[in-house]
Amino acid sequence: MLVYLHQYREDDATETVRSGDAVGPDTSASEYFDVDDLETDEWERVEVDGRVLQRRAVDYDEVVAVSVPHDNDEDEEDGDDPDLPGSTLQLRMGGGTEYVENAVLVEAQDNDP
Protein backbone atom coordinates (compact mmCIF):
# COMPACT_ATOMS: atom_id res chain seq x y z
CA MET A 1 0.00 0.00 0.00
CA LEU A 2 1.19 3.53 -0.77
CA VAL A 3 0.66 6.00 2.10
CA TYR A 4 0.86 9.78 1.65
CA LEU A 5 1.18 11.99 4.78
CA HIS A 6 1.63 15.60 5.76
CA GLN A 7 3.96 16.05 8.73
CA TYR A 8 4.06 19.30 10.74
CA ARG A 9 6.57 21.06 12.97
CA GLU A 10 7.00 24.51 14.50
CA ASP A 11 8.36 27.19 12.19
CA ASP A 12 11.86 28.11 13.30
CA ALA A 13 11.96 31.45 11.48
CA THR A 14 11.69 34.71 13.37
CA GLU A 15 10.43 36.72 10.40
CA THR A 16 6.78 37.51 9.89
CA VAL A 17 4.81 36.32 6.91
CA ARG A 18 2.46 38.81 5.33
CA SER A 19 -0.73 37.52 3.74
CA GLY A 20 -0.37 37.16 0.00
CA ASP A 21 3.35 37.98 -0.07
CA ALA A 22 6.05 35.43 -0.71
CA VAL A 23 8.97 35.31 1.68
CA GLY A 24 12.39 34.41 0.36
CA PRO A 25 14.50 34.99 -2.72
CA ASP A 26 12.94 35.32 -6.17
CA THR A 27 15.29 32.70 -7.62
CA SER A 28 15.43 29.01 -6.84
CA ALA A 29 18.25 27.65 -4.71
CA SER A 30 19.65 25.76 -7.71
CA GLU A 31 19.81 28.95 -9.78
CA TYR A 32 21.25 30.97 -6.90
CA PHE A 33 24.07 28.52 -6.19
CA ASP A 34 24.38 27.44 -9.85
CA VAL A 35 24.16 23.78 -8.86
CA ASP A 36 21.77 21.40 -10.61
CA ASP A 37 21.55 18.71 -7.95
CA LEU A 38 21.42 20.88 -4.83
CA GLU A 39 19.41 19.23 -2.05
CA THR A 40 17.01 21.74 -0.52
CA ASP A 41 14.97 21.47 2.64
CA GLU A 42 11.66 19.79 1.93
CA TRP A 43 9.71 21.69 4.60
CA GLU A 44 7.40 24.49 3.40
CA ARG A 45 5.78 27.26 5.42
CA VAL A 46 2.00 27.11 5.74
CA GLU A 47 -0.52 29.03 7.81
CA VAL A 48 -2.79 26.93 10.02
CA ASP A 49 -5.36 28.66 12.24
CA GLY A 50 -3.43 31.93 12.09
CA ARG A 51 -0.07 30.33 12.95
CA VAL A 52 2.85 29.81 10.60
CA LEU A 53 4.03 26.19 10.71
CA GLN A 54 6.25 24.02 8.57
CA ARG A 55 4.79 21.10 6.63
CA ARG A 56 6.29 18.44 4.43
CA ALA A 57 4.77 15.76 2.25
CA VAL A 58 6.04 12.26 2.97
CA ASP A 59 5.15 9.04 1.19
CA TYR A 60 5.83 5.45 2.15
CA ASP A 61 5.57 2.45 -0.13
CA GLU A 62 4.86 -1.18 0.76
CA VAL A 63 2.94 -0.30 3.93
CA VAL A 64 0.90 -3.18 5.34
CA ALA A 65 -1.16 -1.24 7.92
CA VAL A 66 -1.62 2.27 9.32
CA SER A 67 -2.82 2.86 12.88
CA VAL A 68 -2.93 5.53 15.58
CA PRO A 69 -1.34 4.14 18.76
CA HIS A 70 -2.97 4.91 22.09
CA ASP A 71 -1.37 7.68 24.16
CA ASN A 72 0.77 6.54 27.03
CA ASP A 73 -0.33 8.62 30.05
CA GLU A 74 2.85 7.83 31.99
CA ASP A 75 5.14 9.41 29.38
CA GLU A 76 3.53 12.71 28.34
CA GLU A 77 6.82 14.43 27.45
CA ASP A 78 7.44 12.27 24.37
CA GLY A 79 5.31 12.23 21.26
CA ASP A 80 3.13 14.79 19.58
CA ASP A 81 3.05 18.50 20.20
CA PRO A 82 -0.58 19.21 21.16
CA ASP A 83 -0.36 22.62 19.45
CA LEU A 84 0.39 21.06 16.04
CA PRO A 85 -2.02 19.37 13.64
CA GLY A 86 -2.02 15.60 13.39
CA SER A 87 -1.00 12.80 15.68
CA THR A 88 1.52 9.98 15.79
CA LEU A 89 0.84 7.41 13.08
CA GLN A 90 2.23 3.90 13.21
CA LEU A 91 3.18 2.46 9.82
CA ARG A 92 3.71 -1.29 9.69
CA MET A 93 5.82 -2.51 6.80
CA GLY A 94 7.21 -5.89 5.86
CA GLY A 95 10.54 -5.05 7.47
CA GLY A 96 9.33 -3.40 10.67
CA THR A 97 7.42 -0.50 12.17
CA GLU A 98 7.89 3.24 11.81
CA TYR A 99 6.29 6.02 13.87
CA VAL A 100 5.66 9.44 12.32
CA GLU A 101 4.85 12.24 14.80
CA ASN A 102 2.51 15.17 14.11
CA ALA A 103 1.29 13.57 10.89
CA VAL A 104 -2.00 13.80 9.01
CA LEU A 105 -2.98 10.96 6.69
CA VAL A 106 -3.74 12.41 3.26
CA GLU A 107 -4.20 9.21 1.25
CA ALA A 108 -3.65 5.47 1.46
CA GLN A 109 -3.85 3.54 -1.79
CA ASP A 110 -3.71 -0.22 -2.19
CA ASN A 111 -1.68 -1.08 -5.29
CA ASP A 112 -3.16 -4.60 -5.47
CA PRO A 113 -6.77 -4.50 -4.17
N, C-alpha and C positions, 0 to 999 in steps of 0.2 A: 504494500500500500504506500502511496505517496502522500506525505503530510506536509502541509504548508502552514507556517505559523508567523505571527508578528510577535516579536519580543521587545519589551520596553525597559528603559532605564532612565535615571535622572539625567537631565541635560547638565553638562559640566561647564557650559559657557557662562560668562558673566555679562555678556552683551544682551541687550533687549532686542526682541524681534517685533518689528512694526507690522501691522496687518497689511497684507498685499505687497509688501516689499521683500525682495530677496536679500538675504544676508550672505556675504561672501564674495569672492572674486567673480568677475564676469567671464573668465576663461576657465576651462577645465584644468584639473591638476596635471593631466598628461601634457596639455599644451603649455602650461606654465613652466613645467620642469623639462619639457621637450623629451619626454620618455614615453614610449608606446605602452610598455607593460608595467606601469607604475601601479602598485597596489594601493588603493585608497580605502579609507574607513567606510564600512558598509552601513553605518548608523546615519539616519537622516533625522532632522528636527521636525517635529510635528506638534501641533497645539491640540491638547486634550483638556476639555473643561476649563479653558482659560490658562492652562499651564503649558509651558514649552517642555516637551520630553524628547527623548531620542527613541527611535523605533528602527528595527531592522527586520527584513523578511528572511526567514530561514526555512529551508525545505529539507526533509529527510526522506530517503527512499528505503524500500524494503522494511517498512514498519509493520509489525504484526498486530499491535494493539496500542491504543491511546487511552490513558485514564488520568483522573485527577486524584492523587493520593490524599488521604485524610490528614488534616493538620495534627501535628503532635503538640499537645498543650504543654508538655514539659519543656520543650525547646523552642520558645517563641522568638529567640534572637535570630535563628537561621531561617532561610526561606524567603518568601515573597515580601516585598515592601507593600504595606497596605495602602499606600498613597498612589501606587501605580496600577494601571489596568492589568488584567489577566491574573493568572495563578500559576502554580507549578504544575506542569504537565509531565506525566511519566510516559515515555515512549519505549515500548518493548520491541526489540529487533531480534533477529536470529542469533546475533552474537552477544546480546546483553541488554542492559537497560540504561536509558539516559533520562536525566531530569532537566527540564528547561524551566527556569524561574521567570515569573512575570510575563507569561506567554498567553496569547489569545489564538485559539485554533481558527484558522481562516478556511481551510478546506482539507478534507481527507478523501483520497480517491483510490479505489481498489483497481489495480491494473488488470486483474484476472477475476472478475466477479463470478 
